């Protein structure tokens, strides 16, 4: 059954694989740099969102040596909007480690790949299998869903991860393991989807225990998630002569080393912190944003000034989209511009 299932999936993949910019074409050998870059970008991110970023990065930095030599601020700016910014910092650290420790060549074993910054079990296995043709067990969210249904795994995630890994290991072939891994991902992304799996056209339908039970959509079983705490913060739009003050966030921590509006800490209580300058601050609304581990309500305060506003970078208001602000701060731009428009119309609403 296991060999038959693997063969059926590979046959389907040969006819139906997705056309993705990071995949090798026809008989080409996969480029480890492109495989690695795409796998880092695709972590918890949809393919459609990754495509333009992958194109941007491979245009700006075509090789791992180019990326290793890049200015970190420029890399963070190019990453802006893709989220999970620790990935970008690890990307730079990993590229530099590959150049410094491996002469610019990716190691080809899982054990060596696991020693690189930002490379975990899944990413190491994906690079080893796809870029180097090694047999490796590749398990991402799509594979978890396919395998949990194929074997009707009753244990809930995340506790079931080891069981699902073992089941994936059992069906991973010795040859074409890279194609097999990509086939599993494609199957989960296009047919064995979360809510309405298209079992009628699935190449594994005759092997699937969940389909035999009659309710494949109940898998994978997931433990109830804890509610996200809500945090509060205040951000400041300080404008002078058509420019607004931006600051670079600390290198370590959330959104590290990225340009942003000055802000208080984000806390569950009323946040403490001073505005970046003494000015007649006015409220300009708020935005809600959800991070992985908490939800944030961020209030915007705006003011005009003739002073320099302290340390920071004065950025033209009309060019803020080019600053590479992380999404949570980019969402404030429209509110800041609406406030300045009201100023011109004399519609001040002082606090």
Secondary structure, 3 states (H helix, E strand, C coil): CHHHHHHHHHHHHHHHCCCCCCCCCCCCCCCHHHHHHHHHHHCCCCHHHHHHHHHHHHHHCCCHHHHHCCCHHHHHHHHCCCCCCHHHHHHHHHHHHHHHHHCCCCCCCHHHHCCCCCCCHHHHHHHHHHHHCCCCCCCCHHHHHHHHHHCCCCCCECCCHHHHHHHHHHHCCCCCHHHHHHHHHHHHHHCCCCCCCCHHHCCCHHHCHHHHHCCHHHCCCECCCCCCEEEEEEEEEEEECCEEEEEECCCCCCCCCCEECEECCCECCCCCCCCCCCCCCEEEEEEEEECCCEEEEEEEEEEECCCCCCCCEEEEHHHHHHHCCCHHHHCCHHHHHHHHHHHHHCCCCCC
